[in-house]
Amino acid sequence: MSKSRATMIERVLHATTFLFVTVGCSTVCFSEEVREIMLWPMGMPGPVVPETLPEKVEQGTDGIARRYDVSKPRLLVYRPKDTSDKSLQHSGGRAAVIVVPGGGFGLLADGHEGEDACQWLSELGVVGFQLVHRTPTSKHPEPSEGPVLDAQKAVSVVRSRSKELGVDPSKIGVLGFSAGGQVALIAATNEQRFKEHTAASHKPDFLMLLYPWKIFDPETGALRSDVHLDAGLPPTFIAQMSDDTASLPQGSAMLYLELVKRKLPSEIHIYERGGHGFGMQTRFGATGPSDWPKRAADWLALRELVTVP
């Protein structure tokens, strides 16, 4: 084989987004390598983020990795290494969670609100999917519009490829942090916004919201107008800090009360201190940032999505 042909084959193998199943396992087994699933292989619907700047990940002075200039929305897959019954596998496959990082629509804070969250989920036996949605959209007329499209498409893609991915199509959830929480909530309470009539449902089977950003309108004293709760929400977990001045606790509290009024299964934890944007990190003098993952794991176990020892 010529050197040029070998190089071409190597590039094709490196670029593929398919997940390879190992034959002979008692359950579905996958390669340990993290893979990517492109959301719009035939082209991204508008509003488009142009490919004028190369995508990059930079680590800030606070040690947090942040991603900039995403023009190719995709999912990064994190599969559990533990194949024991701790992961609560049934014949239908594992539970799956699509993680939507925050970043105010100008970037993605997908170190502590993306990768770290997926790693935590994989330790619980859940298949984590880190959503790398289009950004920046902060200068678009409606900043959440493009990310909502990506979030809805992500749920639909994971559901349509559930057998290949080894997940249960009836146990697909979304975890959103900050602006990602806003995206997750809007995506779940609106009809499908992308035009694919044969697409699998974009509706998550459960929802987890961490300090969702700007879901409360202080001028009207109500939830934002593009959150349509009468369209239905799945079981929902919410965690919030009282001293969060970026994502006001009134929004999370009001959302919870609206869910209770509609008799939708829900749980909320509002902690005294912790501020905003902690993700999977702890903070000195605050119990919330270190406690919410424990409460979330208990909630997932209550819904028979994971087992907690």
C-alpha positions as CSV (number, residue, x, y, z in Angstrom):
1,M,0.0,0.0,0.0
2,S,1.3,3.4,-0.9
3,K,2.1,5.9,1.8
4,S,-0.4,8.4,0.4
5,R,-3.2,5.8,0.4
6,A,-2.4,4.7,4.0
7,T,-2.5,8.3,5.1
8,M,-5.9,8.8,3.5
9,I,-7.3,5.7,5.2
10,E,-5.9,6.9,8.5
11,R,-7.7,10.2,8.1
12,V,-11.0,8.6,7.2
13,L,-10.8,6.3,10.3
14,H,-9.9,9.3,12.5
15,A,-12.8,11.4,11.2
16,T,-15.6,8.9,11.5
17,T,-18.3,9.6,14.0
18,F,-19.6,6.1,14.3
19,L,-19.5,4.1,17.5
20,F,-18.1,0.5,17.2
21,V,-19.9,-2.3,19.0
22,T,-17.8,-5.1,20.4
23,V,-19.3,-8.5,19.6
24,G,-19.4,-11.2,22.3
25,C,-20.3,-9.0,25.3
26,S,-23.3,-9.9,27.5
27,T,-24.3,-6.2,27.2
28,V,-23.6,-3.6,24.6
29,C,-19.9,-2.6,24.8
30,F,-18.2,0.3,23.1
31,S,-14.8,1.6,22.4
32,E,-13.4,3.6,25.3
33,E,-12.5,6.5,23.1
34,V,-14.8,9.6,23.2
35,R,-16.5,10.0,19.9
36,E,-18.3,12.9,18.2
37,I,-21.7,12.9,16.6
38,M,-22.3,15.8,14.2
39,L,-25.8,17.2,14.6
40,W,-26.2,18.8,11.2
41,P,-24.1,16.8,8.6
42,M,-26.2,18.2,5.8
43,G,-25.9,21.8,6.9
44,M,-26.9,23.8,10.0
45,P,-30.2,25.6,9.8
46,G,-30.2,29.3,10.7
47,P,-29.3,31.4,12.5
48,V,-25.9,30.2,11.4
49,V,-22.6,30.9,13.1
50,P,-20.1,31.4,10.3
51,E,-16.8,29.6,10.1
52,T,-14.9,32.9,10.2
53,L,-12.8,32.0,13.2
54,P,-11.4,28.6,14.2
55,E,-13.0,26.9,17.2
56,K,-10.7,27.0,20.2
57,V,-10.7,25.9,23.9
58,E,-8.8,28.1,26.3
59,Q,-8.1,27.6,30.0
60,G,-8.7,30.8,32.1
61,T,-6.8,32.0,35.1
62,D,-9.5,30.3,37.2
63,G,-8.5,26.9,35.8
64,I,-11.8,26.6,33.9
65,A,-11.7,25.5,30.2
66,R,-14.0,27.5,27.9
67,R,-14.8,26.9,24.2
68,Y,-15.2,29.7,21.6
69,D,-16.4,30.0,18.0
70,V,-18.4,26.8,17.5
71,S,-19.7,26.6,13.9
72,K,-20.2,22.8,13.8
73,P,-22.6,21.7,16.6
74,R,-22.1,18.2,17.8
75,L,-22.2,15.8,20.7
76,L,-19.2,14.4,22.6
77,V,-20.0,10.9,24.0
78,Y,-18.9,9.7,27.4
79,R,-19.6,6.1,28.1
80,P,-19.4,4.4,31.6
81,K,-16.4,2.3,32.2
82,D,-18.2,0.3,34.8
83,T,-20.4,-2.4,33.3
84,S,-21.6,-3.9,36.5
85,D,-25.2,-3.7,37.8
86,K,-24.3,-0.4,39.5
87,S,-25.2,1.3,36.2
88,L,-28.7,-0.2,36.2
89,Q,-28.7,-1.6,32.7
90,H,-31.9,-3.1,31.4
91,S,-32.6,-4.8,28.1
92,G,-33.5,-1.3,26.7
93,G,-30.1,0.1,27.5
94,R,-28.7,2.7,29.8
95,A,-30.1,6.1,30.7
96,A,-28.6,9.0,28.8
97,V,-28.2,12.6,29.6
98,I,-27.4,15.5,27.2
99,V,-25.4,18.1,29.1
100,V,-25.8,21.7,28.0
101,P,-23.1,24.0,29.4
102,G,-23.6,27.7,30.2
103,G,-21.6,30.6,29.0
104,G,-24.1,33.4,28.3
105,F,-24.3,32.5,24.6
106,G,-20.9,34.1,24.0
107,L,-18.9,31.0,24.7
108,L,-19.3,27.5,26.3
109,A,-18.1,27.0,29.8
110,D,-17.9,23.3,29.0
111,G,-15.0,22.3,31.3
112,H,-16.8,22.4,34.6
113,E,-20.3,22.5,33.1
114,G,-19.7,20.0,30.3
115,E,-16.9,17.5,30.5
116,D,-16.9,17.3,34.3
117,A,-20.6,16.8,34.4
118,C,-20.4,14.0,31.7
119,Q,-17.7,12.3,33.7
120,W,-19.8,12.4,36.8
121,L,-22.8,11.0,35.0
122,S,-20.7,8.2,33.5
123,E,-19.6,7.3,37.0
124,L,-23.2,6.8,37.8
125,G,-23.6,4.5,34.9
126,V,-25.3,7.0,32.6
127,V,-24.1,7.7,29.0
128,G,-23.2,11.4,29.0
129,F,-23.5,13.5,25.8
130,Q,-21.8,16.9,26.0
131,L,-23.6,19.3,23.7
132,V,-21.2,21.6,21.8
133,H,-23.8,24.0,20.5
134,R,-23.2,26.9,18.1
135,T,-21.6,30.0,19.7
136,P,-21.4,32.9,19.9
137,T,-25.0,33.7,19.5
138,S,-25.1,36.5,22.0
139,K,-25.4,39.1,19.2
140,H,-28.2,37.3,17.5
141,P,-31.7,38.9,17.9
142,E,-32.7,35.9,20.0
143,P,-29.5,34.4,21.5
144,S,-31.1,31.1,22.5
145,E,-32.7,30.3,19.1
146,G,-29.7,28.5,17.5
147,P,-28.7,26.6,20.7
148,V,-32.4,25.5,21.2
149,L,-32.3,24.0,17.7
150,D,-29.1,22.2,18.6
151,A,-30.6,20.9,21.9
152,Q,-33.8,19.6,20.3
153,K,-31.8,18.0,17.5
154,A,-29.4,16.4,20.1
155,V,-32.3,14.7,21.9
156,S,-33.8,13.5,18.6
157,V,-30.5,12.1,17.3
158,V,-29.7,10.2,20.5
159,R,-33.2,8.8,20.5
160,S,-33.1,7.7,16.9
161,R,-29.6,6.1,17.4
162,S,-30.4,4.7,20.8
163,K,-29.8,1.1,19.8
164,E,-26.4,1.9,18.3
165,L,-25.5,4.0,21.4
166,G,-26.7,1.5,23.9
167,V,-29.2,3.7,25.6
168,D,-32.9,3.3,26.4
169,P,-34.9,5.6,24.1
170,S,-37.4,6.2,26.9
171,K,-34.7,7.3,29.4
172,I,-33.1,10.3,27.7
173,G,-32.7,13.4,29.8
174,V,-31.2,16.9,29.5
175,L,-29.0,18.6,32.1
176,G,-28.6,22.4,31.6
177,F,-26.4,24.8,33.5
178,S,-27.1,28.6,33.5
179,A,-27.7,29.7,29.8
180,G,-27.8,25.9,29.1
181,G,-30.6,25.6,31.6
182,Q,-32.5,28.3,29.7
183,V,-31.9,26.4,26.4
184,A,-33.0,23.1,27.9
185,L,-36.2,24.6,29.3
186,I,-37.2,26.4,26.1
187,A,-36.3,23.3,24.0
188,A,-38.4,21.0,26.2
189,T,-41.5,23.3,26.3
190,N,-41.7,24.1,22.6
191,E,-42.6,22.1,19.5
192,Q,-39.9,20.8,17.2
193,R,-38.2,23.8,15.5
194,F,-36.2,22.0,12.9
195,K,-37.8,20.7,9.8
196,E,-37.5,17.0,9.7
197,H,-40.8,15.3,9.7
198,T,-39.4,11.8,10.2
199,A,-37.2,12.8,13.2
200,A,-37.5,11.1,16.5
201,S,-39.1,13.1,19.3
202,H,-37.0,16.0,20.7
203,K,-38.8,15.9,24.1
204,P,-36.6,14.7,27.0
205,D,-37.9,12.1,29.4
206,F,-36.5,14.0,32.4
207,L,-34.9,17.4,32.9
208,M,-32.3,18.7,35.3
209,L,-31.8,22.5,35.6
210,L,-28.8,24.1,37.5
211,Y,-29.3,27.9,38.1
212,P,-31.1,28.4,34.8
213,W,-30.3,31.8,33.4
214,K,-32.8,34.6,32.8
215,I,-35.9,32.4,32.9
216,F,-37.6,35.0,35.2
217,D,-38.7,38.4,33.8
218,P,-38.4,41.0,36.6
219,E,-40.6,43.5,34.7
220,T,-43.5,41.2,34.3
221,G,-42.9,39.1,37.5
222,A,-43.4,36.0,35.4
223,L,-41.4,33.3,33.6
224,R,-40.1,34.3,30.2
225,S,-42.7,34.2,27.4
226,D,-41.1,31.5,25.3
227,V,-41.4,29.0,28.1
228,H,-44.7,27.2,27.4
229,L,-45.4,25.0,30.5
230,D,-48.8,23.9,29.2
231,A,-47.0,22.1,26.5
232,G,-45.8,19.7,29.2
233,L,-42.6,19.0,31.0
234,P,-41.1,15.7,32.2
235,P,-40.0,15.0,35.8
236,T,-37.7,18.0,36.6
237,F,-34.9,18.5,39.1
238,I,-33.8,22.1,40.0
239,A,-30.9,23.3,42.0
240,Q,-30.3,27.0,42.8
241,M,-28.4,29.4,45.1
242,S,-30.2,32.2,47.0
243,D,-27.3,34.5,46.5
244,D,-27.1,34.0,42.8
245,T,-27.5,37.5,41.2
246,A,-27.0,36.3,37.7
247,S,-29.7,33.6,37.7
248,L,-32.3,34.9,40.1
249,P,-33.7,32.4,42.5
250,Q,-37.2,33.7,41.8
251,G,-37.1,32.1,38.4
252,S,-36.3,28.6,39.7
253,A,-38.8,29.0,42.6
254,M,-41.6,30.2,40.2
255,L,-40.9,27.3,37.8
256,Y,-41.1,24.8,40.6
257,L,-44.4,26.2,41.8
258,E,-45.8,26.1,38.3
259,L,-44.8,22.5,38.0
260,V,-46.5,21.7,41.3
261,K,-49.6,23.5,40.2
262,R,-49.7,21.3,37.1
263,K,-49.0,18.2,39.2
264,L,-45.8,17.4,37.3
265,P,-43.2,15.5,39.2
266,S,-40.5,17.9,40.4
267,E,-37.9,18.6,43.1
268,I,-36.1,21.7,44.0
269,H,-33.1,22.6,46.2
270,I,-32.4,26.2,47.0
271,Y,-29.2,26.7,49.1
272,E,-28.3,29.8,51.0
273,R,-24.9,30.4,49.4
274,G,-22.9,29.4,46.4
275,G,-23.3,32.1,43.8
276,H,-23.4,31.4,40.1
277,G,-21.5,29.3,37.7
278,F,-19.9,26.7,40.0
279,G,-20.8,23.7,37.8
280,M,-19.2,20.6,39.2
281,Q,-16.8,22.6,41.4
282,T,-17.0,23.1,45.2
283,R,-16.8,26.6,46.8
284,F,-15.5,27.5,50.2
285,G,-18.1,28.4,52.7
286,A,-21.0,27.1,50.6
287,T,-22.8,23.7,50.9
288,G,-24.8,23.9,47.6
289,P,-22.1,23.4,45.0
290,S,-20.8,20.2,46.7
291,D,-24.3,18.9,47.8
292,W,-26.4,19.2,44.6
293,P,-24.7,16.3,42.8
294,K,-25.6,14.0,45.7
295,R,-29.2,15.1,45.7
296,A,-29.4,14.8,41.9
297,A,-28.0,11.2,42.1
298,D,-30.6,10.4,44.7
299,W,-33.3,11.8,42.4
300,L,-32.1,9.8,39.4
301,A,-32.1,6.7,41.6
302,L,-35.7,7.5,42.7
303,R,-36.7,7.5,39.1
304,E,-34.8,4.2,38.5
305,L,-32.4,5.7,36.1
306,V,-29.3,4.9,38.2
307,T,-28.4,3.0,41.3
308,V,-26.7,4.7,44.2
309,P,-24.8,2.5,46.7
